[in-house]
Amino acid sequence: MAESDPRPNPAGAGGTAVGRVLAVNVGVALPLVVAGAGTEAIVMSAIRKHPLSTLHHPIAVGVHRLGLAGDEQVDRAIHGGPGRAVYAYPIEHYTWWNARRREAGVEEAERPLAFGALGENLTTQGLVETALWVGDRIRVGEVELVVESPRRPCYKLNAAMGYAQAVRDMRQSGFSGVYLSVARPGVIRAGDNMVLTPGPRQIPMSCLHQRSSA
């Protein structure tokens, strides 16, 4: 996993600088082995993302109303669409997930998770879920994103993380990441600042997470 860089970045015109993008990740639909009740099945999933743009190679990735160029979603009932076009996840939670995988005895757990491991499009630094409210706007490069909802993980997260309690852990921890809609399309690069402009501030993300986990 690439090292994060703690250097602050200027906000630019309007809003407050709250962090930056460490990686832009995309994935295509591939077979995924899922286990349950003593059986295994193979399903198609694009949960496994790989970094397309990193701090070392900050290439531009197109962002349109329905997501990132080159990214796929299989189950559109719970992933994708205008209200879930982009999924962002904080690097701040990666250490916790690495520890949980080691505790669960995952074979590959000694190797740190790579960017995109949680299925996120944007691996971010400096902005966690508890600081966000529905309707907040985040400017990243020339793209403007709107905070919509926390992730409600499905069973495929267990397979991607390598142990059967990953969905439970995400729900109980609150480390859900956020779904974003695209108010202004454009391109995003790793290293781009994230500039936050508060929305109506009526519904905090933490409240929505509690409802979805109840």
Order of alpha helices (4+ residues) and beta strands (2+ residues): beta-beta-beta-beta-beta-beta-beta-alpha-beta-beta-beta-alpha-alpha-beta-beta-beta-alpha
